[in-house]
Amino acid sequence: MNLEPLGCGLGLLWYCMLKHSFCHLPGIGPKKEHRLWERGILTWEDFLESGNEPFVAGKVQEQQKRIRDSLQQLGQQNAEYFAALLPKPEMWRLFGAFQGQTAYLDIETTGMGPGLDHITCIGLFDGREVQTFVHGRNLEAFADRILDYKLLVTFNGSCFDLPFIERELQIRLPAAHIDLRFLLKGLGYAGGLKSVEQVFGLDRGLLKNADGYLAVLLWDRYRSTGNERYLETLLAYNAEDVINLEFLMSRAYNLKRSVCPFDSEPCSDALHAFPNPYTAHAEILGQFSFFC
């Protein structure tokens, strides 16, 4: 089994939150999981060594087999295995083990309504580079590129971005997905992406007042004029979305992890400015004075 370091800052994979998790096992919900932790059963290895737990009596061998399966699947870096078993509110636990194989994702569309709307661009960030896929240029290349990643992170993507992509591009996206809108709301940070960013001190500079409607207008102007500066400003806006998702995901993971009754390795959530590869042109934004 491959146990090389993955994600979790400088920590090793076996210290990540996923290996403290038992809620993906049949019959073990939050209360039973906490009872295991209270009894000193903190990891999968602890469970295998404990021999017998009263509240899983009669199912110990079955649960031990599932734990061994989990160890094997984690060693094979099979995020979809755990995505199929974890309760949706607990998908955040995947991040520690798969941080280095995560794609932060966001789309922009024409905003023309059902049946007429289509994707204008898809932004993808993996912590190392921003990749952009644009309608009429390279949008179809996204289908192959996304297969390089194990875990997707979006903001409201379960309701909008992911079904939109699958419908338009006729592809199946990786099943392992964390929707930050709901994770952050559970932590007390409700509202849209821009308002949550402000709470955490993220600054978009010239794009601080931009929103999805401006993205629609920028695409429309680009298509009608051919002026690349409209497109580049749109791509700069989209890139800000995906770049900021990395910080928000790391912070949310650490906040969730910190209330667990044991020590586990945090992911780095230092606030740093990853360079936006695109330029938001001030003279272009100035044409939309109601956003200034």
Summary of the structure (lengths in Angstrom):
residues: 292
radius of gyration: 21.1
end to end distance: 54.5
largest distance: 71.1
contacts: 888
relative contact order: 0.14
helix: 51%
strand: 9%
